[in-house]
Amino acid sequence: MRVAAKTKIMKTLVKTIAALAIAITVNSGAFAQDDENDSREYKQSSHYSPKKHNMFSRKDFGLYVGLNTYETKNLPELDNVRSRYVALNWKKNHRLITGNHVDVALGTGFEFAWNNYMMKENIRLVNTANGAGFVDVKENLDKSKFVMSSFNIPMMLQFGFKESKWSLGVGAYGGARIGSYVKTKEETGAKEHFKSAYNLNKFHYGFAAELGREGFAIFARYEATPLFKDNNPINGNAISFGIRL
């Protein structure tokens, strides 16, 4: 009952974030039209002065590349260098303030993300009677990883500091898992691929921060929702960090 209630809350949260992002995007179009009309009228007056430049483009695309780890007490150790994070992000920036020194914008959009977790030990993730867990593999493995793909809706409040050209963004995201699988490769070269839900949470949310300058940024994300459902014997919270291009 508790799991069902939590799933319902997560669904409501994701739907709310999506509705809010869509509403902002639609309304911003109307506001932009009004601003354009006002701009034409203002330019015709004798008090017209050049429009201030805003640091944030109205639309942009971002490629996130980084590493994965997790905050946990009972999940196995990762090969962190090979545990990679990749995301493709489409964003619309709603300019809230265009100032002399600081610009403020709200970024909304959507993204597709892939979390790769590479195991350091000779183990792999399997389904068990109690949920999902890791078991030893008899064969010597060259690679053992599990991968999750997800669709996310991020919202980020962004501050641009004109003099230094630095920008700072803080926000949150909600999303849903699209797929998950385990892939192993033996030292002999034999490969196996196992596709399953592995008792992973279907919906998730988390917090994000970015610090950048002139199109380049570093990012960090913390997923407040555990990787697996509450009834799973092992669990942890995902952490991702890296660069945004």
C-alpha positions in Angstrom: 0.0 0.0 0.0 2.9 2.3 0.9 4.6 1.6 -2.4 1.4 2.2 -4.4 0.9 5.5 -2.6 4.5 6.6 -3.2 4.1 5.7 -6.9 1.0 7.8 -7.1 2.7 10.8 -5.6 5.6 10.4 -8.0 3.2 10.3 -11.0 1.5 13.4 -9.7 4.8 15.2 -9.2 6.0 14.4 -12.8 2.7 15.5 -14.3 2.7 18.7 -12.3 6.2 19.6 -13.5 5.3 18.8 -17.0 2.1 20.9 -16.9 4.0 23.8 -15.4 6.7 23.7 -18.0 4.2 23.6 -20.8 2.2 26.4 -19.3 5.2 28.6 -19.0 6.3 27.9 -22.6 2.8 28.7 -24.0 2.4 31.9 -21.9 5.9 33.1 -22.7 4.9 33.1 -26.4 2.0 35.4 -25.6 4.2 37.6 -23.5 6.8 37.7 -26.3 4.2 38.9 -28.8 3.1 41.7 -26.4 6.7 42.7 -25.8 7.2 42.9 -29.6 4.2 45.1 -30.0 5.3 47.3 -27.2 8.8 47.5 -28.6 7.4 48.8 -32.0 5.5 51.5 -30.3 8.4 52.5 -28.1 10.8 52.7 -31.0 8.6 55.3 -32.6 8.9 57.6 -29.5 11.7 60.1 -29.1 12.9 58.4 -25.8 13.9 55.1 -27.5 17.3 53.7 -26.4 19.0 50.4 -27.6 17.6 47.2 -26.0 19.8 45.6 -23.3 21.5 42.4 -24.3 20.5 39.3 -22.4 23.1 36.6 -21.7 20.7 33.7 -22.2 19.6 32.7 -25.7 15.9 31.9 -26.1 16.6 28.3 -27.1 19.6 26.0 -26.8 20.7 22.4 -26.9 23.1 20.8 -24.4 25.1 17.7 -24.4 25.8 16.4 -20.9 28.8 14.1 -20.5 30.0 12.9 -17.1 30.4 10.1 -14.5 28.0 8.2 -12.2 28.2 7.1 -8.7 25.7 6.6 -5.8 25.2 7.3 -2.2 24.7 3.9 -0.5 25.6 1.6 2.3 25.0 -1.8 0.6 25.5 -1.4 -3.1 28.7 -2.8 -4.6 31.7 -0.7 -5.5 31.7 0.9 -8.9 34.4 1.3 -11.5 33.8 5.1 -11.4 35.9 6.0 -14.4 33.8 3.7 -16.7 30.5 4.5 -15.1 29.4 7.2 -17.5 26.4 9.6 -17.7 25.1 11.0 -21.0 22.1 13.3 -21.6 20.7 15.2 -24.6 18.9 18.3 -23.4 16.6 20.7 -25.3 15.8 23.9 -23.4 13.9 27.1 -23.8 15.0 30.1 -21.7 12.3 32.4 -20.4 14.0 35.7 -19.8 12.7 37.1 -16.5 15.2 40.0 -15.9 17.5 41.8 -18.2 19.6 44.0 -16.0 22.7 46.1 -16.3 24.8 43.6 -14.3 22.7 40.5 -13.8 20.3 38.6 -16.1 17.8 36.0 -14.8 16.1 33.3 -16.8 14.0 30.2 -16.2 15.0 27.3 -18.3 12.4 24.6 -19.1 12.5 21.8 -21.6 13.0 18.0 -21.8 15.9 15.5 -22.1 16.9 11.9 -22.7 19.4 10.6 -20.2 21.5 7.4 -19.9 23.0 6.2 -16.6 25.7 3.6 -16.9 26.9 1.8 -13.8 30.0 -0.4 -14.3 30.7 -2.9 -11.6 34.2 -3.2 -10.2 33.8 -6.8 -9.0 33.0 -10.0 -10.9 29.3 -9.7 -10.3 26.1 -8.8 -12.1 22.6 -7.5 -11.3 19.8 -10.2 -11.3 16.2 -10.5 -10.3 15.6 -12.3 -7.0 12.6 -13.5 -5.0 12.9 -10.3 -2.9 13.5 -7.8 -5.8 16.9 -7.3 -7.3 20.4 -8.0 -6.2 24.0 -8.8 -7.2 25.4 -12.3 -7.6 28.9 -13.6 -8.2 29.6 -14.8 -11.7 31.7 -17.9 -12.2 33.2 -16.7 -15.5 35.9 -14.0 -15.3 34.2 -10.8 -16.6 35.9 -8.1 -18.5 32.8 -5.9 -18.1 29.6 -6.0 -16.1 27.2 -3.0 -16.1 23.6 -2.1 -15.8 22.1 0.8 -17.7 19.0 2.9 -17.3 17.5 5.3 -19.8 15.0 7.9 -18.8 13.0 10.9 -20.0 13.3 13.9 -17.8 11.7 17.4 -17.5 14.1 19.8 -15.9 13.4 23.3 -14.6 16.4 25.6 -13.8 16.6 29.2 -12.5 19.6 30.8 -14.1 21.6 33.8 -13.1 24.0 35.5 -15.6 26.7 37.9 -14.3 27.6 40.1 -17.2 30.9 41.6 -16.1 32.5 38.2 -15.4 30.4 36.3 -18.1 29.8 33.5 -15.5 26.3 31.9 -15.1 24.9 29.9 -12.3 21.9 27.6 -12.5 20.0 25.8 -9.7 16.9 23.7 -10.1 15.1 20.3 -10.1 13.9 17.7 -12.5 11.4 14.9 -12.6 11.1 12.0 -15.0 10.4 8.4 -15.8 12.5 5.4 -16.6 12.2 4.3 -20.2 14.3 1.1 -20.1 17.0 -0.8 -18.2 19.3 -3.7 -19.0 22.4 -5.6 -17.8 25.3 -6.3 -20.1 28.3 -8.5 -19.4 31.4 -9.4 -21.4 33.7 -12.3 -20.5 37.4 -12.2 -20.8 37.0 -14.7 -23.7 34.9 -12.1 -25.5 31.5 -13.8 -25.0 28.8 -11.2 -24.4 25.3 -11.5 -22.7 22.5 -9.0 -22.6 19.6 -9.1 -20.1 16.7 -6.7 -20.3 14.5 -6.3 -17.3 12.9 -3.7 -14.9 15.0 -5.1 -12.0 12.6 -3.6 -9.4 13.9 -0.1 -10.3 11.7 2.9 -9.5 9.6 3.9 -12.5 9.5 7.6 -11.6 12.1 9.8 -10.1 13.0 13.3 -9.2 16.2 15.1 -8.2 18.1 18.4 -7.9 20.6 19.9 -10.2 23.2 22.8 -10.3 25.4 24.2 -13.1 28.2 26.7 -13.3 29.4 27.9 -16.7 31.0 30.5 -18.8 30.5 31.2 -22.6 28.8 28.0 -23.6 30.7 25.6 -21.3 29.5 24.4 -17.9 30.1 21.9 -15.1 27.1 20.2 -13.6 26.1 18.1 -10.7 22.9 16.1 -10.0 21.5 14.3 -7.0 18.6 12.0 -7.4 16.4 12.2 -4.3 14.5 9.0 -5.3 16.3 5.8 -4.6 17.3 3.7 -7.6 15.2 0.7 -6.5 11.8 0.4 -4.9 11.5 0.6 -1.1 11.1 -3.1 -0.7 14.4 -3.9 -2.4 17.1 -5.4 -0.1 19.8 -3.1 -1.6 19.3 0.5 -2.6 21.0 3.9 -3.1 20.7 7.4 -4.5 22.3 8.3 -7.9 24.8 11.1 -8.2 26.0 12.4 -11.6 28.6 15.1 -12.4 30.5 16.3 -15.4 30.5 18.9 -18.2 27.8 20.4 -20.4 28.7 21.4 -23.9 
